Amino acid sequence: MNNWDIYVKESYDLVRRAECELTVNLAHELEAYVVHLFAHYLDKPRVNTVPVGVKLLSAQNLPVQARKQMLKDIGDECLLINSMEWGKHRWPTEVYYSDMGQMAYMSRAYAERPPEDLFDDLAYEFQTATKILRKCRIN
């Protein structure tokens, strides 16, 4: 078993335990996304190196494929920062990363037609995913 497999297995266990403790359930596709996001950042939490607002603005000038990738990355970064409360004492407001993350995921969902349900659902379930990841941090 390589490191990635271990990270995914441990992340899945943490996410499932958090869902049980919080008595919430994400749809399977969202749960898998959150598990892989958490596993991906376990050993390399390099986030928030460039202000999120600047990234969101610069994403609007990119070609569609590059814009979609950047908006996904921004949404992921905001979800992680909001969940793990990294650097919270420096946040502009309590809801900054939540608002920016939901905006990034929503923009990603509607970057092309038809909209992508996964990212639309991530924007809608942003607070639930935040609670689950925050519970994983505590466990």
MODELLER restraints for C-alpha pairs under 7 A, 6 or more apart:
rsr = mdl.restraints
at = mdl.atoms
rsr.add(forms.Gaussian(group=physical.xy_distance, feature=features.Distance(at['CA:7:A'], at['CA:39:A']), mean=5.00, stdev=0.5))
rsr.add(forms.Gaussian(group=physical.xy_distance, feature=features.Distance(at['CA:8:A'], at['CA:35:A']), mean=6.58, stdev=0.5))
rsr.add(forms.Gaussian(group=physical.xy_distance, feature=features.Distance(at['CA:8:A'], at['CA:36:A']), mean=6.26, stdev=0.5))
rsr.add(forms.Gaussian(group=physical.xy_distance, feature=features.Distance(at['CA:8:A'], at['CA:39:A']), mean=5.26, stdev=0.5))
rsr.add(forms.Gaussian(group=physical.xy_distance, feature=features.Distance(at['CA:11:A'], at['CA:35:A']), mean=5.47, stdev=0.5))
rsr.add(forms.Gaussian(group=physical.xy_distance, feature=features.Distance(at['CA:11:A'], at['CA:38:A']), mean=6.31, stdev=0.5))
rsr.add(forms.Gaussian(group=physical.xy_distance, feature=features.Distance(at['CA:11:A'], at['CA:39:A']), mean=5.65, stdev=0.5))
rsr.add(forms.Gaussian(group=physical.xy_distance, feature=features.Distance(at['CA:12:A'], at['CA:35:A']), mean=5.44, stdev=0.5))
rsr.add(forms.Gaussian(group=physical.xy_distance, feature=features.Distance(at['CA:14:A'], at['CA:136:A']), mean=5.60, stdev=0.5))
rsr.add(forms.Gaussian(group=physical.xy_distance, feature=features.Distance(at['CA:15:A'], at['CA:35:A']), mean=6.64, stdev=0.5))
rsr.add(forms.Gaussian(group=physical.xy_distance, feature=features.Distance(at['CA:15:A'], at['CA:132:A']), mean=6.48, stdev=0.5))
rsr.add(forms.Gaussian(group=physical.xy_distance, feature=features.Distance(at['CA:15:A'], at['CA:133:A']), mean=7.00, stdev=0.5))
rsr.add(forms.Gaussian(group=physical.xy_distance, feature=features.Distance(at['CA:15:A'], at['CA:136:A']), mean=6.31, stdev=0.5))
rsr.add(forms.Gaussian(group=physical.xy_distance, feature=features.Distance(at['CA:18:A'], at['CA:132:A']), mean=5.55, stdev=0.5))
rsr.add(forms.Gaussian(group=physical.xy_distance, feature=features.Distance(at['CA:18:A'], at['CA:135:A']), mean=5.59, stdev=0.5))
rsr.add(forms.Gaussian(group=physical.xy_distance, feature=features.Distance(at['CA:18:A'], at['CA:136:A']), mean=5.99, stdev=0.5))
rsr.add(forms.Gaussian(group=physical.xy_distance, feature=features.Distance(at['CA:19:A'], at['CA:25:A']), mean=5.78, stdev=0.5))
rsr.add(forms.Gaussian(group=physical.xy_distance, feature=features.Distance(at['CA:19:A'], at['CA:132:A']), mean=6.17, stdev=0.5))
rsr.add(forms.Gaussian(group=physical.xy_distance, feature=features.Distance(at['CA:30:A'], at['CA:118:A']), mean=6.97, stdev=0.5))
rsr.add(forms.Gaussian(group=physical.xy_distance, feature=features.Distance(at['CA:30:A'], at['CA:122:A']), mean=6.97, stdev=0.5))
rsr.add(forms.Gaussian(group=physical.xy_distance, feature=features.Distance(at['CA:47:A'], at['CA:77:A']), mean=6.18, stdev=0.5))
rsr.add(forms.Gaussian(group=physical.xy_distance, feature=features.Distance(at['CA:52:A'], at['CA:74:A']), mean=6.79, stdev=0.5))
rsr.add(forms.Gaussian(group=physical.xy_distance, feature=features.Distance(at['CA:59:A'], at['CA:67:A']), mean=5.20, stdev=0.5))
rsr.add(forms.Gaussian(group=physical.xy_distance, feature=features.Distance(at['CA:59:A'], at['CA:70:A']), mean=6.28, stdev=0.5))
rsr.add(forms.Gaussian(group=physical.xy_distance, feature=features.Distance(at['CA:59:A'], at['CA:71:A']), mean=6.84, stdev=0.5))
rsr.add(forms.Gaussian(group=physical.xy_distance, feature=features.Distance(at['CA:60:A'], at['CA:67:A']), mean=6.64, stdev=0.5))
rsr.add(forms.Gaussian(group=physical.xy_distance, feature=features.Distance(at['CA:64:A'], at['CA:111:A']), mean=6.98, stdev=0.5))
rsr.add(forms.Gaussian(group=physical.xy_distance, feature=features.Distance(at['CA:68:A'], at['CA:108:A']), mean=5.43, stdev=0.5))
rsr.add(forms.Gaussian(group=physical.xy_distance, feature=features.Distance(at['CA:68:A'], at['CA:111:A']), mean=6.55, stdev=0.5))
rsr.add(forms.Gaussian(group=physical.xy_distance, feature=features.Distance(at['CA:71:A'], at['CA:104:A']), mean=5.12, stdev=0.5))
rsr.add(forms.Gaussian(group=physical.xy_distance, feature=features.Distance(at['CA:71:A'], at['CA:105:A']), mean=6.53, stdev=0.5))
rsr.add(forms.Gaussian(group=physical.xy_distance, feature=features.Distance(at['CA:71:A'], at['CA:108:A']), mean=5.51, stdev=0.5))
rsr.add(forms.Gaussian(group=physical.xy_distance, feature=features.Distance(at['CA:72:A'], at['CA:104:A']), mean=6.80, stdev=0.5))
rsr.add(forms.Gaussian(group=physical.xy_distance, feature=features.Distance(at['CA:72:A'], at['CA:105:A']), mean=6.25, stdev=0.5))
rsr.add(forms.Gaussian(group=physical.xy_distance, feature=features.Distance(at['CA:72:A'], at['CA:108:A']), mean=6.29, stdev=0.5))
rsr.add(forms.Gaussian(group=physical.xy_distance, feature=features.Distance(at['CA:74:A'], at['CA:101:A']), mean=6.63, stdev=0.5))
rsr.add(forms.Gaussian(group=physical.xy_distance, feature=features.Distance(at['CA:74:A'], at['CA:104:A']), mean=6.19, stdev=0.5))
rsr.add(forms.Gaussian(group=physical.xy_distance, feature=features.Distance(at['CA:75:A'], at['CA:101:A']), mean=4.29, stdev=0.5))
rsr.add(forms.Gaussian(group=physical.xy_distance, feature=features.Distance(at['CA:75:A'], at['CA:102:A']), mean=6.77, stdev=0.5))
rsr.add(forms.Gaussian(group=physical.xy_distance, feature=features.Distance(at['CA:75:A'], at['CA:104:A']), mean=5.07, stdev=0.5))
rsr.add(forms.Gaussian(group=physical.xy_distance, feature=features.Distance(at['CA:75:A'], at['CA:105:A']), mean=5.35, stdev=0.5))
rsr.add(forms.Gaussian(group=physical.xy_distance, feature=features.Distance(at['CA:78:A'], at['CA:97:A']), mean=5.08, stdev=0.5))
rsr.add(forms.Gaussian(group=physical.xy_distance, feature=features.Distance(at['CA:78:A'], at['CA:98:A']), mean=6.64, stdev=0.5))
rsr.add(forms.Gaussian(group=physical.xy_distance, feature=features.Distance(at['CA:78:A'], at['CA:100:A']), mean=6.80, stdev=0.5))
rsr.add(forms.Gaussian(group=physical.xy_distance, feature=features.Distance(at['CA:78:A'], at['CA:101:A']), mean=4.86, stdev=0.5))
rsr.add(forms.Gaussian(group=physical.xy_distance, feature=features.Distance(at['CA:79:A'], at['CA:101:A']), mean=6.14, stdev=0.5))
rsr.add(forms.Gaussian(group=physical.xy_distance, feature=features.Distance(at['CA:79:A'], at['CA:130:A']), mean=6.37, stdev=0.5))
rsr.add(forms.Gaussian(group=physical.xy_distance, feature=features.Distance(at['CA:82:A'], at['CA:97:A']), mean=5.65, stdev=0.5))
rsr.add(forms.Gaussian(group=physical.xy_distance, feature=features.Distance(at['CA:82:A'], at['CA:98:A']), mean=6.27, stdev=0.5))
rsr.add(forms.Gaussian(group=physical.xy_distance, feature=features.Distance(at['CA:82:A'], at['CA:130:A']), mean=6.66, stdev=0.5))
rsr.add(forms.Gaussian(group=physical.xy_distance, feature=features.Distance(at['CA:83:A'], at['CA:130:A']), mean=4.73, stdev=0.5))
rsr.add(forms.Gaussian(group=physical.xy_distance, feature=features.Distance(at['CA:83:A'], at['CA:131:A']), mean=6.77, stdev=0.5))
rsr.add(forms.Gaussian(group=physical.xy_distance, feature=features.Distance(at['CA:83:A'], at['CA:133:A']), mean=5.59, stdev=0.5))
rsr.add(forms.Gaussian(group=physical.xy_distance, feature=features.Distance(at['CA:83:A'], at['CA:134:A']), mean=4.74, stdev=0.5))
rsr.add(forms.Gaussian(group=physical.xy_distance, feature=features.Distance(at['CA:84:A'], at['CA:134:A']), mean=5.72, stdev=0.5))
rsr.add(forms.Gaussian(group=physical.xy_distance, feature=features.Distance(at['CA:84:A'], at['CA:137:A']), mean=6.54, stdev=0.5))
rsr.add(forms.Gaussian(group=physical.xy_distance, feature=features.Distance(at['CA:102:A'], at['CA:123:A']), mean=4.45, stdev=0.5))
rsr.add(forms.Gaussian(group=physical.xy_distance, feature=features.Distance(at['CA:102:A'], at['CA:126:A']), mean=6.50, stdev=0.5))
rsr.add(forms.Gaussian(group=physical.xy_distance, feature=features.Distance(at['CA:105:A'], at['CA:119:A']), mean=5.23, stdev=0.5))
rsr.add(forms.Gaussian(group=physical.xy_distance, feature=features.Distance(at['CA:105:A'], at['CA:120:A']), mean=6.52, stdev=0.5))
rsr.add(forms.Gaussian(group=physical.xy_distance, feature=features.Distance(at['CA:105:A'], at['CA:122:A']), mean=6.51, stdev=0.5))
rsr.add(forms.Gaussian(group=physical.xy_distance, feature=features.Distance(at['CA:105:A'], at['CA:123:A']), mean=5.28, stdev=0.5))
rsr.add(forms.Gaussian(group=physical.xy_distance, feature=features.Distance(at['CA:106:A'], at['CA:119:A']), mean=6.37, stdev=0.5))
rsr.add(forms.Gaussian(group=physical.xy_distance, feature=features.Distance(at['CA:106:A'], at['CA:120:A']), mean=5.47, stdev=0.5))
rsr.add(forms.Gaussian(group=physical.xy_distance, feature=features.Distance(at['CA:106:A'], at['CA:123:A']), mean=5.65, stdev=0.5))
rsr.add(forms.Gaussian(group=physical.xy_distance, feature=features.Distance(at['CA:108:A'], at['CA:119:A']), mean=6.49, stdev=0.5))
rsr.add(forms.Gaussian(group=physical.xy_distance, feature=features.Distance(at['CA:109:A'], at['CA:115:A']), mean=5.00, stdev=0.5))
rsr.add(forms.Gaussian(group=physical.xy_distance, feature=features.Distance(at['CA:109:A'], at['CA:116:A']), mean=4.71, stdev=0.5))
rsr.add(forms.Gaussian(group=physical.xy_distance, feature=features.Distance(at['CA:109:A'], at['CA:117:A']), mean=6.75, stdev=0.5))
rsr.add(forms.Gaussian(group=physical.xy_distance, feature=features.Distance(at['CA:109:A'], at['CA:119:A']), mean=4.93, stdev=0.5))
rsr.add(forms.Gaussian(group=physical.xy_distance, feature=features.Distance(at['CA:109:A'], at['CA:120:A']), mean=5.27, stdev=0.5))
rsr.add(forms.Gaussian(group=physical.xy_distance, feature=features.Distance(at['CA:110:A'], at['CA:116:A']), mean=6.87, stdev=0.5))
